[in-house]
């Protein structure tokens, strides 16, 4: 795995009541029966570039000893969102060239299993960190992998990426329930959730009928109509994915977040609230990690021929306003999208654009990472009949 450099190292877990626990990491040892103090921050030194190990031993039960090996000190990034972030490397247009060369011990990957939960979880399920290889990277987020490769190469640092994604999900599912409930303007989200749950029995019956008709047509060799996609009910519940897939990560110090989501919030009843939900998500994630306003870098949704029941233009516009938040950046993707496919296969450019923003915001490189942005300018001396002007700034 990778632990974040220059931040306290957290080691946590479960023990019997009153059990004395000892943790040794590098040259430090801590023993406690209560909530321990974090270990000292680890700087990126020549020594810490080598793999390290951590030992945890319960003194009452010596058989409980756990040793974790091959730990690197570097930068940890969380990659989250829906299907365009979930999109695996082997599906990318550049997979034939890059996947065979994916072996890189300086890139460590953690793929979080999908999990919806009604309450915050303390731990993930059965995942484990792995070094990047053709086998481990093939089903990992292509955007996140290209991002990690670029950061590792440019910054000469080990990079750990946590892929916590679920295709076809809404932003409010990734946002803590308390944060959503604090804003009365977000009440329509809960009304939408009520309507969705009440309609679910009929929706499942319709889906079963369409699936039976599809299967019967295939068996008879007749043209078969595809069965329309239907979201997993649990995955759309407010805070369900925060509880199951993000909350367990918050004790782990990170460098920042990369995000690609929005398509499922494009329905006319949800789109007007997206900017407010997204801002709430960013601010609350930062509050829950409690390590400051870490960089939150996101991809603007791409070009797609959406239907009359959606407003993709509004979904592209609202994240622009979210740039008002400190340490945020947006990667434009409309020029590399596919109007006929909601999942464009050019993921390398998305990853590189997010990495370019990280290089500027997080690593202090003097690189341009955004095109011109418009702002309203009010002239000092407004001439008669003039109503202001619009100017562009880089």
N, C-alpha and C positions, 0 to 999 in steps of 0.2 A: 504494500500500500504506500501512500504518500501522506505525510503529515505536513501541515502548513508551517512554513518557516516564519520566524520572528513573531509568532503568537504563542501563548501558553498551550502546552500539549495536554489535552484532556484524556484521561483514562478512566472509564466508568464501566459499571456492570452490576450484577446482582450477587449478593452474599447472604449467608445466614445471619440472623440478628446477633449482634455482638461479636461477629467474627472479625479477627484482625487480618487485614489484607496488606500485603507488601508489593509494591510496584518498583521495578528497576528498569530504567530506560537510559541508554548511553551510560553516563557516569553518575546518574542520580538515582537515589533510592528513597522512597517514601513509604511509611507504614501508618495505617490509620484504622480506626474503627468507625469513623464518621466520614462525612463528605470531605475528601482530601483537597488540599490545595493543588492547583495545576502545577505540572512540572514547568521548569523554566523554558522560555522560548528558545527555539533552535535556529540559529543563524545558518545561512548557507556557507559553510566553511569547507575546506578540503576534506576534513574528517567526516562531515555529515554527508558528503556526496557518496560515500560508501554505504552499502546497505547496513542498517542497524537492526537491533532486536529489542523486544520488550518482554520482561518476565513478570507474571503476576502470580502470587502464591498466597493461598489462604493458610495461615499458620496452624489453625485448628485442624484443617483437613489437608494434609500435605499432598494428597492425591489430586487436589484441585488445581495444581500448578498449571499455568498456561504460558506458552512461549510463542511469541509472534516474531517471525524472522523476515528479512528482506524488506525492511522499511526504509523508504527514501524521504529525505527532507526536501521540500520544494513547494509547489503551489497546487491547491485543490480548487477545482471549479465544479459547480453543480450545473448540469444541463437538464432543462426541464421544458415541458410544454406538451403539445399533442403530436399528431402523426408526422409532420414535417421535421420535427426534432427527433422523433422516434425512428424515422426512416433509416434502415440499416445500411452499413457501408457496402455490402454486397449488392445492393439495389442501385447504387449511385452510378451515374454515367461513366465515372472515372475508375470504377472498381477493378476493371481488368488490368489497369496499370498499377494501381496503388495497393490493392488487397494482397497480392503476392509479396509485397515489400513492407507489410505492416508490422513486422517484428521490430520492436523497439523497447528495450528494457527501461528506458527513461519515461515511458508513458504507461501509467497504470489505470485500469478500467474497473469500474464497479457498476454493474447493471442491476438496477433495483427491480425486483419482481412487482408486477401490478398488484395493488392492494388498496381497496376502499375500506374505510373504517368509520364508525360512528363516533369514535373518540380517539384522541392522540395516542399513538403507539410509542412504546419505549425503544423498540428495536425493529430492524428489518427482519426478513424471514431467513432464507438460506443462502444469501448471496455471499460472495467472497471476492476480494480484490485479485486481479490477474494482470500480468504484464501483457502489453499489446503484442498480438501475433496474428497471422492470417486467420487462425481459428477463433480467437477470442474477439477479434475486431469485426468479424463478418456481420454479426447481428447487433453490433453496437451502433449508437447514433453516428451517422456519417458526418453531420455537421459538427458534432462534438469532437469526433476523432480528428477531423481536419483542423479544427481549432487547436486541439492539444498538440498536434504535430507542429503547427506553425509557432506556437508559443514556446515549445521546448527547443525548437531550432533557433529561434530568434533570441530568446532570453537565456539559453544555455542552462536550463533548470529542469528538474524532473517535474512532470505534470500528472496529477491524478484527476480523473474526470468521473463524476458520478452521473449516470444516465438514469434519471427519474422521470419517465415519460409514459404517456398513455394516449394513443390515438383517439381522435373523435371526442375530446373532452373540453369542458368549458372552464374559463378562468376562475369562476367562483368555486369550483371543486378543489382548486389548488390554494384557496385562501382560507385562513383560520376563521372559524365560525364567529368567535368573539369580535374579530375585526370587521366582519361583514355586518354583524348586528349592531355595532356602534354607530353606523351611518344609516339614518332613517331613509335617505334617498335610495338605498339599495333594497328596500322592502319589496319592490316588484320581483326581485329574484326569488323570493320565497313564495310569492304567488305563482310564478312560473313553475317552481318545483312542485307545488301542490297540484297544479293542473296536470303535470307530467305523471305524477304518481297515480292520480285518479284515472288517467287515461290508459295506464299501462296494461290492465287486463285485456281490454279490447285490442290494443296494439299487438300484444303477443298472439292473440287468436288470429288476427289478420296476417301476421307474419307466418304463423304455422300454416294457414291455408295457402298462402303464396308459395311457401317452401314445398308443400305437398304437390301443388300444381306444377312447379318447376321440376321436381323429381320425377313426376309422372311423365312429363313431356320428354325429359331426357331418356327415360326408360323406353319410350315409344319411338325414339329417334326423331322427334318433332322439335321445331324451334322452341327454345325455352326462354321466357322472360326472366331477367335477373331479379333476384329478391332484393328489394330496397334495403339499404342499411338502416339499422335501428340501434340507437345508443344503448349501452349497458346502463340500466337505471341507476345502479350504485355509483358508477363513475361520474354521474352528473350531479350528485348531491352536493350542496354547499359544504365545503370543508372536508369532504370524504377523502380526497386524495392528499390533501394537506395532512390529515390525521394518519393515513397509512403509509405515505411515501416520503414526506418532507419532514414532519415533526421528529422522527427518529434521528434525522441527520443534524439537527440544530446544535447538539453539544460539540460537534466536530468543527473546529475553526476552518474557514475556507477563504480563498482569495476573492471569489465573486461568483456571479450567476450568469449563464447565457440562457436565453429564453426564445422559443419559437412557438407561438400559439395565437389563436384568434379566430380561425376559420369556423369553429363551432359556436362562436358568439355572434355570427353574422346575421342570424334571424332578426327580423324587423323589431321584435319585442325585446331582444337582448342588446342589439348593436348600440343603441343610444347610451347604455349604461357601461359599455366596455371600458371607456377611459377611466371612469370612477372606480370600477372594480380593479383594473390593472394598477392604478396608483395605490389603492388599498393593499393589494398583494405585495407590491414592492416595499412599501413602507413597513408593513407588518413582518415580512420576512426579515428585514433588517433588524427590527425590534426583537424578534424571537432569537436570532443568532447572537445579538448583543455584542457585536464586534465593530460597530460603527457603520457608516454608509458605504458598504462595500460596492464595487462596480456591479451594476445590473445592466447587461447588454442584451439587446433583443433584436430579432429580425421582424421587419414589417412584412405582413402577409403579401403574397405575390399576386400576379395577374391570373384571373380565372373567370370564365363566363358563368357567373353566378345567376341564379334564378330570380324571379320577381319577388320572392319572399325573403330575400337577403339584401344586405347593404354593405358590400365589400368596400366601397369607397369610404364610407364612414369608419369602417374598421381600420382602414389604412391611415385615416386622418387623425384619429384619437391618440395613437402612440406618439405622433409628432408632438402633441401637446404635453405628453408625459415627459418629454425631454426637459421640462422645467425642473424636474427632480434632479438633485445633485448626483453626480457620478452615474449618469445614465447615457446610453448611446444607442442609436438605431441603425441597423444595416438594411438598406433598401434592397429589395429583391424583385421588383416589378419587371426589371429589364432581363432577368434570367428565369422568368417563370414560363408557364405553359398554359395558355388560355383554355386548352382542352383537357388539362389534367391538374387536379388540385394538388398533386404531389410531383412537382418538377424534379427531375433527376440530377440537376446541377446543384450538388451540395458542397462541392469544394469551394466555390466562390462565396457561398453563404458563410462557411467556416472561416475563410480568409478575411472576409469583411468584418466579422465579429472579432477576429483576432487582431485586426488592425485597430479597431476601437480599443481593445484591451491594451495594446502596445502603447497607445496614447494616454489613456485614462489611468491604467493601473501600473504601467511600467515606465511612464514618463518619457517615452520616445517622441521626438518632434516630427510626427507623421500626420498628414491630413487623413482624417477618417470619415469625413462627412462632406457632402456637396453643399451648395449654398442653401441657406434657410431664409425664409421671408419673415419680416417683422413689420409691424405697423409703426410708422414714424410720424410724430406730430410736429410740424414746423414751429420754430420759435415765434416767428411773425407770420401768422396765417393771412395770406392775401384775401381780399374780398372774393366771394364765390368759390374759394378753394375749400376742399373737404379733406385735406391730408393727402398723403402719398404712400405708396408701397415701394420700399427699396429692398434690395437683396444684400445679405451679408454672408461672407464665407464662414 
